[in-house]
Amino acid sequence: MDKICVDCGRACKWFSKKRCVYCARKSYGKPKPAKIKVKPYKPTGELALFQAIWQSRPHVCQVSGEPIKEFNVSCFMHILSKKAYPKYRLFDKNILLVTPDIHQEYDCGDRSKPIFSKVMQLHDELISSYYAKEKPDC
């Protein structure tokens, strides 16, 4: 007795799991698609801080002086990295409004360039204040 295959829709003999012989052979040995687990988004508060900085500061790169035309998360650069200095993740003085190119160059390029001299001074000041706050009270 012929029945309808679930995959191809043809009337044919059953093989297994409601598939005809042809469809079962086609899928034999193929890996099953992996189920992707989606982790729920955990808000960190950065977006609200970025929006506040966007409202309060002029839309000009604080390193090169170029105008910034639109709000973009890549226009906000942490001077001290978020992972190494977690207490300064949401500290507004640790975040500069820059162009995405400057942000990329600061993160992945050469920080000893003259354009980053003021940023590196801020970097040193922030590091000293970060560790001054962490000293235990005696």
N, C-alpha and C positions, 0 to 999 in steps of 0.2 A: 504494500500500500504506500503510495507516494504522499508525502506531506510537503508543506512549504518551508523552505530554509529561511531562518531568521536573517541571515546576512545578505544573501543574494536574491531572495524572493522567488526562486525557482521551485518547481515541484520535483522532488527527487527523494531518494532513500535517506533515511536518517543515519547519521554517523554517531555523533555524540553531542550532547548539550544543544540540541535543536539546530545543528549545522549539517549541511550535506557533506558528502565525501570531498568534493572539490574545495569548498570553503575551509574545511578542517585541514586539508593538506596545505593550503595557502598560508594558514596561520601557524602551522606546526613549526616549532623552533624559534619563532619570533618572540623577543622579550615582551612581556606585558608592560604597558605604560606605567611608569612610576607615579605613585600618588604624592603630590607635593603638599607638604604641610605648611600652611600659612600661619606665621606667628602673628598674634594680634599686635597692632601698632601701639607702642607705649609713648605717649607724648612726653617730651623732655622740657618743654617750655621755651625752646629756642625760637620757634616761629613767632611767638608773641614778643619776645625780646627784639628780634629782627625787625618786626613791624614798628615797634616803638623807636628803634634807632633810625629807621627809614623816615619816620615822621619828624624826628627831632634834629637830624643832621642834614646839611645840604647834600644834594645828590651829585657829589663830585668825589672822585677817587682820592683818598687821603694819602696816597703814595705818589701817583703820577699827575694828579690834577685834572684828569680827563672827566668829562661829564658822564654820569650813569643815567641811562634813559629809562630803564624799567626795573621794577623790583624783581630780584632773583636771589635765591638762597646762596648761589655761588658768589654773590657780591659781598658777602659778609665773611671776613677772614679772622680766625682766631690767631692771635699772636702766639700765645702758649697753647699747645695742643690740648684737645679736650680729654684725651686718654691719659696723658702724663700729668695733667694738672686739673683734675675733675672739679675742684672747688671753684675754679675760674671759668668753668664752662658757660655760666650765665652772668658773668661779670662784664658789664658794658665797656669798661676800659680795656678789656682784653680783646675786643672785637672792633675791627676797622671796616669801613665801607670802602671797597675797592672794586676795580673791574675784574671780571672773571679771569682775564689773562694774567693780571698781576697776582691774583690768588693762586693760580696754577703755578706760576713761576716761583712764588714764595714757598709753596708746599713741596714742589718737586725740583726746583732749580737751584741756582747758586745764590745764597743769601748774602754773600760778601760783596755783591754789586753795590755801587754807590747809591743807587735808587732806594735801597733798603737800609741805609745808615740810620735814619730816624726810627724806623721800625725796630731795628736791633737795639737801639737805646731803650725804647719802650720795653722790649723783650727782657733786657737786663734788669730794668726797674721792676717789672712785674715779677720776675723770678725772685728778686731780693725781698719784695713785699710778701710774696707767697710763703717763702720759708720763714720770714720773720713772724708771720701769723701762726705758723705751725709749732713754734717753740712752746714747750709746756711752761705754765706759770709756776714759779718756785715759791 
